[in-house]
Amino acid sequence: MGRQITNLGRTVRNVLLKAQNDKRTIVGVAGAVKTLSSAPEDALFCILAPPSIGDSATHMQEVLLQAFCFENDIYIIKVDSSEKLSRILGSSTLESCALVQKAWTTDQAEELLTTAEENLVDHCEAFWDAPNQPVVRLPEL
């Protein structure tokens, strides 16, 4: 099981890097909330890392963000580290949230999913109704 989670961590990293390259990532809780409030149908994944200890405001925002994502059928992926998430995203500030937006065909008629994104969708579907989502261990860079 540990190996599967590690492989899943690499998959999350690859999805984030590809989405960033395609300019489909929104980094940070505030940006995610703003984007979701205007176009929730464009979001594919909401990746959440634990906020800094004692940061109750961010924690509350993330709880509300998770509820919103669940209500709008946006896949939530919990990861183990804000530090690793921030490094993957190339962020100079510590981030606990990244939103990955959908890719569309040229005519905007259909969603396009990479193989890695399909694997993450399968993972999310397997745990959709689970009371506690598994935490994915991101790889060290």
PyMOL commands that place a pseudoatom at each C-alpha (Angstrom):
pseudoatom trace, name=CA, resn=MET, resi=1, chain=A, elem=C, hetatm=0, pos=[0.000, 0.000, 0.000]
pseudoatom trace, name=CA, resn=GLY, resi=2, chain=A, elem=C, hetatm=0, pos=[2.841, 2.417, 0.814]
pseudoatom trace, name=CA, resn=ARG, resi=3, chain=A, elem=C, hetatm=0, pos=[4.304, 1.910, -2.661]
pseudoatom trace, name=CA, resn=GLN, resi=4, chain=A, elem=C, hetatm=0, pos=[0.946, 2.667, -4.260]
pseudoatom trace, name=CA, resn=ILE, resi=5, chain=A, elem=C, hetatm=0, pos=[0.670, 5.918, -2.279]
pseudoatom trace, name=CA, resn=THR, resi=6, chain=A, elem=C, hetatm=0, pos=[4.235, 6.855, -3.299]
pseudoatom trace, name=CA, resn=ASN, resi=7, chain=A, elem=C, hetatm=0, pos=[3.413, 6.174, -6.962]
pseudoatom trace, name=CA, resn=LEU, resi=8, chain=A, elem=C, hetatm=0, pos=[0.244, 8.208, -6.500]
pseudoatom trace, name=CA, resn=GLY, resi=9, chain=A, elem=C, hetatm=0, pos=[2.380, 11.039, -5.113]
pseudoatom trace, name=CA, resn=ARG, resi=10, chain=A, elem=C, hetatm=0, pos=[4.441, 11.017, -8.294]
pseudoatom trace, name=CA, resn=THR, resi=11, chain=A, elem=C, hetatm=0, pos=[1.221, 11.034, -10.313]
pseudoatom trace, name=CA, resn=VAL, resi=12, chain=A, elem=C, hetatm=0, pos=[-0.032, 14.090, -8.374]
pseudoatom trace, name=CA, resn=ARG, resi=13, chain=A, elem=C, hetatm=0, pos=[3.318, 15.823, -8.989]
pseudoatom trace, name=CA, resn=ASN, resi=14, chain=A, elem=C, hetatm=0, pos=[3.156, 15.021, -12.722]
pseudoatom trace, name=CA, resn=VAL, resi=15, chain=A, elem=C, hetatm=0, pos=[-0.431, 16.275, -12.992]
pseudoatom trace, name=CA, resn=LEU, resi=16, chain=A, elem=C, hetatm=0, pos=[0.523, 19.516, -11.220]
pseudoatom trace, name=CA, resn=LEU, resi=17, chain=A, elem=C, hetatm=0, pos=[3.579, 20.082, -13.418]
pseudoatom trace, name=CA, resn=LYS, resi=18, chain=A, elem=C, hetatm=0, pos=[1.652, 19.397, -16.649]
pseudoatom trace, name=CA, resn=ALA, resi=19, chain=A, elem=C, hetatm=0, pos=[-1.252, 21.613, -15.553]
pseudoatom trace, name=CA, resn=GLN, resi=20, chain=A, elem=C, hetatm=0, pos=[1.188, 24.372, -14.627]
pseudoatom trace, name=CA, resn=ASN, resi=21, chain=A, elem=C, hetatm=0, pos=[2.861, 24.093, -17.995]
pseudoatom trace, name=CA, resn=ASP, resi=22, chain=A, elem=C, hetatm=0, pos=[-0.602, 24.391, -19.595]
pseudoatom trace, name=CA, resn=LYS, resi=23, chain=A, elem=C, hetatm=0, pos=[-1.488, 27.356, -17.323]
pseudoatom trace, name=CA, resn=ARG, resi=24, chain=A, elem=C, hetatm=0, pos=[-4.312, 25.395, -15.660]
pseudoatom trace, name=CA, resn=THR, resi=25, chain=A, elem=C, hetatm=0, pos=[-3.297, 25.785, -12.002]
pseudoatom trace, name=CA, resn=ILE, resi=26, chain=A, elem=C, hetatm=0, pos=[-4.604, 28.237, -9.458]
pseudoatom trace, name=CA, resn=VAL, resi=27, chain=A, elem=C, hetatm=0, pos=[-2.281, 28.418, -6.462]
pseudoatom trace, name=CA, resn=GLY, resi=28, chain=A, elem=C, hetatm=0, pos=[-3.434, 29.395, -2.971]
pseudoatom trace, name=CA, resn=VAL, resi=29, chain=A, elem=C, hetatm=0, pos=[-6.684, 29.232, -1.038]
pseudoatom trace, name=CA, resn=ALA, resi=30, chain=A, elem=C, hetatm=0, pos=[-7.784, 32.767, -1.946]
pseudoatom trace, name=CA, resn=GLY, resi=31, chain=A, elem=C, hetatm=0, pos=[-7.241, 32.226, -5.671]
pseudoatom trace, name=CA, resn=ALA, resi=32, chain=A, elem=C, hetatm=0, pos=[-9.004, 28.865, -5.548]
pseudoatom trace, name=CA, resn=VAL, resi=33, chain=A, elem=C, hetatm=0, pos=[-12.022, 30.337, -3.758]
pseudoatom trace, name=CA, resn=LYS, resi=34, chain=A, elem=C, hetatm=0, pos=[-12.238, 33.226, -6.234]
pseudoatom trace, name=CA, resn=THR, resi=35, chain=A, elem=C, hetatm=0, pos=[-11.988, 30.904, -9.249]
pseudoatom trace, name=CA, resn=LEU, resi=36, chain=A, elem=C, hetatm=0, pos=[-14.474, 28.390, -7.859]
pseudoatom trace, name=CA, resn=SER, resi=37, chain=A, elem=C, hetatm=0, pos=[-17.021, 31.076, -7.038]
pseudoatom trace, name=CA, resn=SER, resi=38, chain=A, elem=C, hetatm=0, pos=[-17.123, 32.174, -10.670]
pseudoatom trace, name=CA, resn=ALA, resi=39, chain=A, elem=C, hetatm=0, pos=[-16.572, 28.915, -12.593]
pseudoatom trace, name=CA, resn=PRO, resi=40, chain=A, elem=C, hetatm=0, pos=[-16.741, 25.727, -10.491]
pseudoatom trace, name=CA, resn=GLU, resi=41, chain=A, elem=C, hetatm=0, pos=[-17.464, 23.635, -13.591]
pseudoatom trace, name=CA, resn=ASP, resi=42, chain=A, elem=C, hetatm=0, pos=[-13.922, 24.319, -14.861]
pseudoatom trace, name=CA, resn=ALA, resi=43, chain=A, elem=C, hetatm=0, pos=[-12.211, 22.700, -11.849]
pseudoatom trace, name=CA, resn=LEU, resi=44, chain=A, elem=C, hetatm=0, pos=[-10.955, 19.121, -11.989]
pseudoatom trace, name=CA, resn=PHE, resi=45, chain=A, elem=C, hetatm=0, pos=[-8.896, 18.675, -8.786]
pseudoatom trace, name=CA, resn=CYS, resi=46, chain=A, elem=C, hetatm=0, pos=[-8.506, 20.576, -5.563]
pseudoatom trace, name=CA, resn=ILE, resi=47, chain=A, elem=C, hetatm=0, pos=[-5.220, 19.588, -3.962]
pseudoatom trace, name=CA, resn=LEU, resi=48, chain=A, elem=C, hetatm=0, pos=[-4.979, 20.372, -0.259]
pseudoatom trace, name=CA, resn=ALA, resi=49, chain=A, elem=C, hetatm=0, pos=[-2.032, 20.172, 2.117]
pseudoatom trace, name=CA, resn=PRO, resi=50, chain=A, elem=C, hetatm=0, pos=[-2.269, 20.710, 5.861]
pseudoatom trace, name=CA, resn=PRO, resi=51, chain=A, elem=C, hetatm=0, pos=[-2.012, 24.427, 6.702]
pseudoatom trace, name=CA, resn=SER, resi=52, chain=A, elem=C, hetatm=0, pos=[0.602, 25.708, 9.130]
pseudoatom trace, name=CA, resn=ILE, resi=53, chain=A, elem=C, hetatm=0, pos=[0.023, 24.684, 12.732]
pseudoatom trace, name=CA, resn=GLY, resi=54, chain=A, elem=C, hetatm=0, pos=[-2.083, 27.305, 14.466]
pseudoatom trace, name=CA, resn=ASP, resi=55, chain=A, elem=C, hetatm=0, pos=[-3.403, 28.793, 11.199]
pseudoatom trace, name=CA, resn=SER, resi=56, chain=A, elem=C, hetatm=0, pos=[-7.065, 28.371, 12.095]
pseudoatom trace, name=CA, resn=ALA, resi=57, chain=A, elem=C, hetatm=0, pos=[-8.278, 30.874, 9.484]
pseudoatom trace, name=CA, resn=THR, resi=58, chain=A, elem=C, hetatm=0, pos=[-6.760, 28.879, 6.611]
pseudoatom trace, name=CA, resn=HIS, resi=59, chain=A, elem=C, hetatm=0, pos=[-8.023, 25.650, 8.168]
pseudoatom trace, name=CA, resn=MET, resi=60, chain=A, elem=C, hetatm=0, pos=[-11.589, 27.023, 8.241]
pseudoatom trace, name=CA, resn=GLN, resi=61, chain=A, elem=C, hetatm=0, pos=[-11.294, 28.216, 4.633]
pseudoatom trace, name=CA, resn=GLU, resi=62, chain=A, elem=C, hetatm=0, pos=[-10.081, 24.777, 3.584]
pseudoatom trace, name=CA, resn=VAL, resi=63, chain=A, elem=C, hetatm=0, pos=[-12.953, 23.011, 5.362]
pseudoatom trace, name=CA, resn=LEU, resi=64, chain=A, elem=C, hetatm=0, pos=[-15.423, 25.237, 3.515]
pseudoatom trace, name=CA, resn=LEU, resi=65, chain=A, elem=C, hetatm=0, pos=[-13.496, 24.733, 0.277]
pseudoatom trace, name=CA, resn=GLN, resi=66, chain=A, elem=C, hetatm=0, pos=[-13.717, 20.949, 0.694]
pseudoatom trace, name=CA, resn=ALA, resi=67, chain=A, elem=C, hetatm=0, pos=[-17.472, 21.150, 1.274]
pseudoatom trace, name=CA, resn=PHE, resi=68, chain=A, elem=C, hetatm=0, pos=[-17.887, 23.335, -1.820]
pseudoatom trace, name=CA, resn=CYS, resi=69, chain=A, elem=C, hetatm=0, pos=[-15.790, 20.936, -3.914]
pseudoatom trace, name=CA, resn=PHE, resi=70, chain=A, elem=C, hetatm=0, pos=[-17.771, 17.940, -2.710]
pseudoatom trace, name=CA, resn=GLU, resi=71, chain=A, elem=C, hetatm=0, pos=[-21.071, 19.663, -3.557]
pseudoatom trace, name=CA, resn=ASN, resi=72, chain=A, elem=C, hetatm=0, pos=[-19.786, 20.581, -7.037]
pseudoatom trace, name=CA, resn=ASP, resi=73, chain=A, elem=C, hetatm=0, pos=[-18.242, 17.171, -7.877]
pseudoatom trace, name=CA, resn=ILE, resi=74, chain=A, elem=C, hetatm=0, pos=[-14.673, 18.478, -7.819]
pseudoatom trace, name=CA, resn=TYR, resi=75, chain=A, elem=C, hetatm=0, pos=[-12.142, 15.844, -6.822]
pseudoatom trace, name=CA, resn=ILE, resi=76, chain=A, elem=C, hetatm=0, pos=[-10.278, 16.548, -3.578]
pseudoatom trace, name=CA, resn=ILE, resi=77, chain=A, elem=C, hetatm=0, pos=[-6.777, 15.196, -3.142]
pseudoatom trace, name=CA, resn=LYS, resi=78, chain=A, elem=C, hetatm=0, pos=[-5.161, 15.568, 0.268]
pseudoatom trace, name=CA, resn=VAL, resi=79, chain=A, elem=C, hetatm=0, pos=[-1.374, 15.627, 0.285]
pseudoatom trace, name=CA, resn=ASP, resi=80, chain=A, elem=C, hetatm=0, pos=[1.078, 15.353, 3.142]
pseudoatom trace, name=CA, resn=SER, resi=81, chain=A, elem=C, hetatm=0, pos=[3.069, 18.575, 2.981]
pseudoatom trace, name=CA, resn=SER, resi=82, chain=A, elem=C, hetatm=0, pos=[2.622, 22.252, 2.164]
pseudoatom trace, name=CA, resn=GLU, resi=83, chain=A, elem=C, hetatm=0, pos=[6.394, 22.502, 1.756]
pseudoatom trace, name=CA, resn=LYS, resi=84, chain=A, elem=C, hetatm=0, pos=[6.522, 19.790, -0.919]
pseudoatom trace, name=CA, resn=LEU, resi=85, chain=A, elem=C, hetatm=0, pos=[3.397, 21.160, -2.643]
pseudoatom trace, name=CA, resn=SER, resi=86, chain=A, elem=C, hetatm=0, pos=[4.940, 24.640, -2.740]
pseudoatom trace, name=CA, resn=ARG, resi=87, chain=A, elem=C, hetatm=0, pos=[8.229, 23.290, -4.144]
pseudoatom trace, name=CA, resn=ILE, resi=88, chain=A, elem=C, hetatm=0, pos=[6.400, 21.367, -6.889]
pseudoatom trace, name=CA, resn=LEU, resi=89, chain=A, elem=C, hetatm=0, pos=[4.466, 24.517, -7.777]
pseudoatom trace, name=CA, resn=GLY, resi=90, chain=A, elem=C, hetatm=0, pos=[7.647, 26.616, -7.707]
pseudoatom trace, name=CA, resn=SER, resi=91, chain=A, elem=C, hetatm=0, pos=[6.016, 28.948, -5.199]
pseudoatom trace, name=CA, resn=SER, resi=92, chain=A, elem=C, hetatm=0, pos=[8.203, 31.205, -3.091]
pseudoatom trace, name=CA, resn=THR, resi=93, chain=A, elem=C, hetatm=0, pos=[5.502, 31.281, -0.402]
pseudoatom trace, name=CA, resn=LEU, resi=94, chain=A, elem=C, hetatm=0, pos=[4.131, 28.337, 1.561]
pseudoatom trace, name=CA, resn=GLU, resi=95, chain=A, elem=C, hetatm=0, pos=[0.918, 27.180, -0.145]
pseudoatom trace, name=CA, resn=SER, resi=96, chain=A, elem=C, hetatm=0, pos=[-1.618, 24.671, 1.148]
pseudoatom trace, name=CA, resn=CYS, resi=97, chain=A, elem=C, hetatm=0, pos=[-3.941, 24.603, -1.872]
pseudoatom trace, name=CA, resn=ALA, resi=98, chain=A, elem=C, hetatm=0, pos=[-3.768, 24.213, -5.630]
pseudoatom trace, name=CA, resn=LEU, resi=99, chain=A, elem=C, hetatm=0, pos=[-6.652, 23.984, -8.037]
pseudoatom trace, name=CA, resn=VAL, resi=100, chain=A, elem=C, hetatm=0, pos=[-6.188, 22.121, -11.324]
pseudoatom trace, name=CA, resn=GLN, resi=101, chain=A, elem=C, hetatm=0, pos=[-8.565, 23.233, -14.033]
pseudoatom trace, name=CA, resn=LYS, resi=102, chain=A, elem=C, hetatm=0, pos=[-9.896, 21.010, -16.788]
pseudoatom trace, name=CA, resn=ALA, resi=103, chain=A, elem=C, hetatm=0, pos=[-8.357, 20.906, -20.236]
pseudoatom trace, name=CA, resn=TRP, resi=104, chain=A, elem=C, hetatm=0, pos=[-10.785, 21.095, -23.127]
pseudoatom trace, name=CA, resn=THR, resi=105, chain=A, elem=C, hetatm=0, pos=[-10.797, 20.198, -26.799]
pseudoatom trace, name=CA, resn=THR, resi=106, chain=A, elem=C, hetatm=0, pos=[-10.200, 23.106, -29.156]
pseudoatom trace, name=CA, resn=ASP, resi=107, chain=A, elem=C, hetatm=0, pos=[-13.941, 23.611, -29.662]
pseudoatom trace, name=CA, resn=GLN, resi=108, chain=A, elem=C, hetatm=0, pos=[-14.552, 23.424, -25.866]
pseudoatom trace, name=CA, resn=ALA, resi=109, chain=A, elem=C, hetatm=0, pos=[-16.942, 20.503, -26.433]
pseudoatom trace, name=CA, resn=GLU, resi=110, chain=A, elem=C, hetatm=0, pos=[-15.130, 17.801, -24.445]
pseudoatom trace, name=CA, resn=GLU, resi=111, chain=A, elem=C, hetatm=0, pos=[-12.786, 17.492, -21.505]
pseudoatom trace, name=CA, resn=LEU, resi=112, chain=A, elem=C, hetatm=0, pos=[-9.311, 16.186, -22.247]
pseudoatom trace, name=CA, resn=LEU, resi=113, chain=A, elem=C, hetatm=0, pos=[-7.673, 14.070, -19.552]
pseudoatom trace, name=CA, resn=THR, resi=114, chain=A, elem=C, hetatm=0, pos=[-4.080, 12.907, -19.526]
pseudoatom trace, name=CA, resn=THR, resi=115, chain=A, elem=C, hetatm=0, pos=[-3.376, 9.334, -18.434]
pseudoatom trace, name=CA, resn=ALA, resi=116, chain=A, elem=C, hetatm=0, pos=[-2.103, 10.675, -15.092]
pseudoatom trace, name=CA, resn=GLU, resi=117, chain=A, elem=C, hetatm=0, pos=[-5.303, 12.694, -14.635]
pseudoatom trace, name=CA, resn=GLU, resi=118, chain=A, elem=C, hetatm=0, pos=[-7.379, 9.590, -15.429]
pseudoatom trace, name=CA, resn=ASN, resi=119, chain=A, elem=C, hetatm=0, pos=[-5.429, 7.676, -12.765]
pseudoatom trace, name=CA, resn=LEU, resi=120, chain=A, elem=C, hetatm=0, pos=[-6.129, 10.409, -10.207]
pseudoatom trace, name=CA, resn=VAL, resi=121, chain=A, elem=C, hetatm=0, pos=[-9.824, 10.435, -11.136]
pseudoatom trace, name=CA, resn=ASP, resi=122, chain=A, elem=C, hetatm=0, pos=[-9.907, 6.657, -10.545]
pseudoatom trace, name=CA, resn=HIS, resi=123, chain=A, elem=C, hetatm=0, pos=[-8.245, 7.146, -7.140]
pseudoatom trace, name=CA, resn=CYS, resi=124, chain=A, elem=C, hetatm=0, pos=[-10.692, 9.895, -6.192]
pseudoatom trace, name=CA, resn=GLU, resi=125, chain=A, elem=C, hetatm=0, pos=[-13.708, 7.865, -7.331]
pseudoatom trace, name=CA, resn=ALA, resi=126, chain=A, elem=C, hetatm=0, pos=[-12.558, 4.920, -5.206]
pseudoatom trace, name=CA, resn=PHE, resi=127, chain=A, elem=C, hetatm=0, pos=[-12.579, 7.102, -2.079]
pseudoatom trace, name=CA, resn=TRP, resi=128, chain=A, elem=C, hetatm=0, pos=[-15.437, 9.508, -2.994]
pseudoatom trace, name=CA, resn=ASP, resi=129, chain=A, elem=C, hetatm=0, pos=[-17.747, 8.414, -0.165]
pseudoatom trace, name=CA, resn=ALA, resi=130, chain=A, elem=C, hetatm=0, pos=[-15.021, 7.566, 2.358]
pseudoatom trace, name=CA, resn=PRO, resi=131, chain=A, elem=C, hetatm=0, pos=[-15.378, 9.498, 5.635]
pseudoatom trace, name=CA, resn=ASN, resi=132, chain=A, elem=C, hetatm=0, pos=[-11.615, 10.078, 5.704]
pseudoatom trace, name=CA, resn=GLN, resi=133, chain=A, elem=C, hetatm=0, pos=[-9.774, 10.698, 2.473]
pseudoatom trace, name=CA, resn=PRO, resi=134, chain=A, elem=C, hetatm=0, pos=[-6.319, 9.100, 2.302]
pseudoatom trace, name=CA, resn=VAL, resi=135, chain=A, elem=C, hetatm=0, pos=[-3.371, 11.481, 2.424]
pseudoatom trace, name=CA, resn=VAL, resi=136, chain=A, elem=C, hetatm=0, pos=[-1.050, 11.154, -0.555]
pseudoatom trace, name=CA, resn=ARG, resi=137, chain=A, elem=C, hetatm=0, pos=[2.661, 11.394, 0.190]
pseudoatom trace, name=CA, resn=LEU, resi=138, chain=A, elem=C, hetatm=0, pos=[4.263, 13.704, -2.340]
pseudoatom trace, name=CA, resn=PRO, resi=139, chain=A, elem=C, hetatm=0, pos=[7.780, 12.871, -3.512]
pseudoatom trace, name=CA, resn=GLU, resi=140, chain=A, elem=C, hetatm=0, pos=[10.741, 14.953, -2.421]
pseudoatom trace, name=CA, resn=LEU, resi=141, chain=A, elem=C, hetatm=0, pos=[12.081, 17.003, -5.287]
for i in range(1, 141): cmd.bond("trace and resi %d" % i, "trace and resi %d" % (i + 1))
show_as sticks, trace
zoom trace
